[in-house]
Amino acid sequence: MAVGLALAELPREWIVFHSLPVGERGADVDHLVIGPGGVFALHSDRQARKSVLVAGRSVLVGARKIPYIRAAEFEEVSLTTLLSERIPHAASVHGVVVLFDTKSVTVKAQPSRVKVIEAADLCAWLQGLPPVLAPLDRLKISGFVENPALWQALVALEPAEILQRFGELESEVARARRTRLLWLPLGMVLTTLGALEMLLTLPRLVSAL
């Protein structure tokens, strides 16, 4: 309810869908937002008066780790796969985790592919994004989303294909994490060498004066 009320504040060029069914087990996309800044699948959750810590792919609510990022990425990949098969030039769907009624949300580092945000900041963030979809593109995508055949197609979509693309996404994230870990010691070594070179050069500069 809180996220739906927040989205109602968006201007007319934004189109919002609520509780779209995904799969055969009653799962749904909480909110799908289409606007100048792109297409966004919102995974919303209420954490009443609880402290939330976001550190990359890790989201802690109190002392409990909740797999918000994985859930949002799976919705993102599922909907992007479906839209790209039927509208080849459609923009990719972006996963967003929207939290509300929290005590606090501390973001040490945003995940690489999913945005984590509080409901109170959602509309300002969406409207501040650079435009990537023209009006006709937005109408085409929203018309497709309104068609019940879309959701029947999503149910019928081969799980293996979604899982394959989701696996590729997770592999990409893992490679990026390994690259950062490899570069970190190298950066420390280069910084140390630079400092040593400066210390060795300093006496020569002083003597030259």
N, C-alpha and C positions, 0 to 999 in steps of 0.2 A: 504493500500500500504506500509506504513512504517513498519508494523509488518511483512508482507510478505517478504520484503527486508531483515529484520533482520533475519528471519528464514532461508533465503537462505544461510546464513553464517554457518549454522550447518554442521558438517561433515556427511559423507555418511551413517553412521549407524543410522541417524535420518531420519524418513519418515514424510513428511508434506502434509496434505490435506487442501484445502482452500474452504470456502463457501459451506459447506455440508448442504443440506436441512434437516430441522427438522419440521415435522408437515405439515399441509395443508394450512397454511396461509402465506407462503412465508418466514417464519423464517428460520434461518440457524445458524450453528456453524461456527464462523468466521474462525477458524483454528483448525485442529486436528493434534496433534504432537505425534508420536510414536517413542520411542527411548530406549536406555538402562535404562534411569531413570523412564520409565513408559509411560502411555498414558495421554495426557493432552488436554482438551477442552479449547481453548483460546477465551475469550470474550473481544474483543478489542474495544477501543473507543478513539476518538480524542477530546481533550479538549484544544483548541487553546489558549495558553498563559494564562491559568487559574491555580489557586492554588488549589491543591487537598489535603484533609486531610483524612487519613484512621485511624479510631479508632475502631478496632474490626469489627463488622458487619456494622458499620456506615461509609459511604463514602460521604464526603461533597466536592462539587465542588463550590468554593466560599461559598455562604450561602445556596446553594441548595443541598438537600440530594438526591442521586441517588441510586436506588436499584441494584447496580452492583452485590453485593454478592448473593442476592436471585436469580438473573438471572443465574449467574455462577453455583450456587448449583443445580438449576433445570436442566441445561444442563448436569452437572456431573451425577446426579441421573438417568436421562433419558438414557444416553449412557451406564452407568454402568449396568443398568437393562437390556438393550438390549444385550450387549455383554455377560453378565453372563448367559443369557438364551441359547446362541448359542455356546459360548466358555466357559465352566464352570470354567476353570482354568485361564481365562484372568485376567490381573491386573485391579483393579478399575480405572475408569477415574477420573482424578483430575481437578477441575475447576481452571482456572487462569484468572484474570482480568488484561489485558495489556493496559496501558495508554500511549499515545504518544502526542507529540507537546504541552506538558503542560508547565506552568511557573515553577511549583515546585510540588513535591509529598512528603508530610510529613507523615510518617507511625508511629503513636504512638503505635499501636498494630495491628499485622496481624490478620485477621479472623482465626478461629480455623481450618476451612476446605478448604478455598480458599486462594490462593496466589494473592496478588496485587503487580504488578511490572511495572516498566517503560520499554518500548520497548528496550531502549538502553542496559538494564541489562538482558534481557530475555535469550539470548543464553548462556551467562556465567553461569547463574543460572541453566539452564537445564543441561549443561554439567558437572556442579559440583555436581549433585545429585548422590547418590550411585546407582549402577546398580541393577535393579530388573527384567529385561526382557532379556532373552537370544536371540540370533539372530533368531532362528527358531520361537520363540514365537512372535517376532516383525513381521516377515514375515507372519505368520498365521493371526495375527490381521489385518495387512495392506491389505492382500488379501481379508479378509472378508469386510473391510471398502470399498474396491474398487467395491464390488458387489452391484449393484443397488437394489437388493432385501433387503439389510440391511435397506435402507431408506424407502422402502415400508413397511417393518416390523415396523419401528419406527412410521410411520404414523398410522399403524393399531394397535399399542400397546395400550392396554387398558389404557385410561387416569386415571381411578380409581387406577390402580396399581402404576403408577408413582406418583400420588398424595399421595397415602398411604405411599410409601417409602419416598417421600419428607416430608410428615408430621412427619414420624419417625425421619428423620434427624433434622427437626426444634425442635422437642421435646427433642432430645439429646442435641442440642445446648442450649436450655432453661434450661435443668437440670444442665448442666455444669456451666451456668451463675449463677444459684441459689446456687450451691455448693460453687463457689468462693465467693459469697456474704455472705454465712454463715461462711465460714472460715476466712474471713477478720476480723470481730470483735473478733473472738476467738483468732486469731493470735495477735491482739492488746492486749487482756487481758493477754495472756501468756507472751508477751514481757514486759508488765507492772509488772507482778508478778516477772519475772526474775530480773528486775531492782530493785524492792523492796527488794528481797532476797539479792541482792548484797549489797545494802545500809545497811541492817541489819547486814550482815556478816562483813562488813568493819571495824567497831569499834573493834570487837573481834580480827581481824587480827592485827590491829594497837597495841592493848594492849598486844598481844602475842609477838610483837617485843620489 
